[in-house]
Amino acid sequence: MQIGVFDSGIGGLSVLYEALRQMPCEDYIYYADFANVPYGAKSREHVRNCIFNAVRLLAMAGVEALVVACNTATSVAIQDIRRAYNFPIIGMEPAVKPAVSSVSDKRVMVFATPLTLCESKFTGLLRQVDINNAVDFLPLQELVGFAEAFQFDNDMVTAYLKDRLKGYDLTQYGAVVLGCTHFRFFENHIRSVFPENTTIIDGNFGTVQNLKNILLSQGNIFHGSGKVTYFTSGMQPIPSTKMERYLHLLRYIENNKPES
Ligand code: DGL
């Protein structure tokens, strides 16, 4: 099975990482739209064009399923790309629902890109799930740039987070939702500014499980070799060493999680 994984940049590698864990025997084409990253601070129309271009190239490359490993791209185009192609297309949305049900009397903080947060997909999700008005949200677009530049310096990132969060009483929060796939790379930084017992939730596990269930129901799984090839805008190849650096970092983050 040839699976496409698509993001504006390196954020979707956090989804690819999970996919390789749950489905190590498929073949993957990872597409990072580096010519157009970041999506989150651009106009909806511009981002939609970028997405349609990328998905057209992935379809031509023969993907049989696609993960839109980007909350922003999902917000602005998932319905329309599903209408245009007949292979399974799995999108992502901020995992607000599990976060709300995991906190009892505490609040939930959602971090995402500005475009995700102002789209009707997100506002509709909040209307449906945030019955008690317990959810706050904050755009953290700069984290996308830091991740793309492989800038994970503790002091710099935590200073940025603290500045964005000043004015919020962080002890009120029981859960933080990572509503942008780039933010997974900052899980430890985010953990360090919130109180110790705050849960950090992303949608990666659920998204991959979703895909796996669809492929299982089609009997179309476990037919590959676990090969990953990386491409950028216009289907230009990317050296795998650049991307593997990020996958190593994800492994490090996972291995150094505090005990829960
Ligand atoms: N990784 C993306 C997301 O999940 C988008 C980041 C960006 O390009 O601004 O929303």
Boltz pocket constraint, residues with backbone or C-beta under 6 A from the ligand:
constraints:
  - pocket:
      binder: B
      contacts: [[A, 7], [A, 8], [A, 9], [A, 11], [A, 12], [A, 36], [A, 37], [A, 38], [A, 39], [A, 40], [A, 41], [A, 69], [A, 70], [A, 71], [A, 72], [A, 73], [A, 113], [A, 116], [A, 141], [A, 144], [A, 179], [A, 180], [A, 181], [A, 182]]
      max_distance: 6.0
